[in-house]
């Protein structure tokens, strides 16, 4: 069995962390995205999600849950902390 790659689907595979009917799916205008293709290309890559919104985006590591400082974010620090808190309260292993 082959591991799916982004190329198989014509581009980066992105799925929402929360289901389509889950109220958390678009929390305060932010979507929480897992890019499957990143892990298909490198299975040893550190587990993380991307938070996308109209006011900016950020990458969040999941073990431990914290902002990935290697990627710039245009979100204000206060908003980043609120998002991290939301993730800690709502994402389970």
Wavefront OBJ file of the C-alpha trace (Angstrom):
o trace
v 0.000 0.000 0.000
v 1.364 3.415 -0.957
v 1.261 6.382 1.371
v -0.809 9.189 -0.218
v 1.235 12.158 -1.362
v 0.266 15.683 -2.322
v 1.105 14.953 -5.945
v -1.550 12.216 -6.061
v -4.215 14.820 -5.357
v -2.917 17.658 -7.499
v -1.515 19.761 -4.672
v -1.100 20.002 -0.910
v -3.674 17.936 0.940
v -5.340 20.015 3.632
v -8.004 18.838 6.040
v -9.725 20.618 8.884
v -8.875 19.382 12.363
v -12.566 19.634 13.315
v -15.541 18.061 11.510
v -17.782 20.058 9.185
v -20.593 20.417 11.753
v -18.340 21.052 14.736
v -18.757 24.599 16.098
v -14.993 24.747 16.673
v -14.248 24.344 12.954
v -14.161 28.105 12.368
v -13.420 29.425 15.847
v -13.509 33.252 15.815
v -12.714 33.224 12.093
v -9.769 30.830 12.345
v -9.517 27.436 10.662
v -7.274 24.719 12.069
v -5.663 22.815 9.212
v -3.562 19.689 8.991
v -1.549 19.420 5.775
v -1.334 15.670 5.279
v 1.118 15.996 2.384
v 3.794 17.386 4.687
v 3.798 14.184 6.726
v 3.500 11.887 3.700
v 6.700 13.422 2.344
v 8.480 13.211 5.702
v 6.891 10.817 8.243
v 9.385 11.945 10.915
v 8.290 15.579 10.688
v 7.208 17.144 13.953
v 3.403 17.028 14.360
v 1.853 20.461 13.878
v -1.185 22.264 12.498
v -1.659 25.547 10.661
v -4.070 28.184 11.914
v -5.478 30.323 9.106
v -7.644 33.434 9.385
v -8.355 36.742 7.705
v -6.043 38.560 10.104
v -3.120 36.187 9.647
v -1.832 32.700 10.221
v 0.516 30.748 12.415
v 2.008 27.281 12.748
v 1.439 25.456 16.035
v 3.427 22.470 17.287
v 1.360 19.812 19.016
v 3.914 18.185 21.315
v 4.118 20.350 23.324
v 1.401 22.714 22.141
v 3.188 25.958 21.325
v 3.674 28.398 18.460
v 6.360 27.307 16.028
v 8.734 30.263 16.124
v 10.453 29.118 12.896
v 7.502 30.463 10.901
v 6.641 34.154 10.994
v 3.147 35.157 12.067
v 1.306 38.393 11.421
v -1.069 37.752 14.323
v -0.683 39.928 17.430
v 0.805 38.162 20.449
v -2.452 38.427 22.418
v -4.344 36.625 19.640
v -1.625 33.977 19.357
v -1.943 33.221 23.077
v -5.755 32.941 22.805
v -5.407 30.503 19.899
v -2.834 28.405 21.781
v -5.181 28.283 24.789
v -8.079 27.208 22.545
v -5.957 24.445 21.014
v -4.837 23.203 24.439
v -8.467 23.039 25.576
v -9.858 21.386 22.434
v -7.332 19.110 20.788
v -6.813 15.693 22.302
v -4.218 13.058 21.482
l 1 2 3 4 5 6 7 8 9 10 11 12 13 14 15 16 17 18 19 20 21 22 23 24 25 26 27 28 29 30 31 32 33 34 35 36 37 38 39 40 41 42 43 44 45 46 47 48 49 50 51 52 53 54 55 56 57 58 59 60 61 62 63 64 65 66 67 68 69 70 71 72 73 74 75 76 77 78 79 80 81 82 83 84 85 86 87 88 89 90 91 92 93
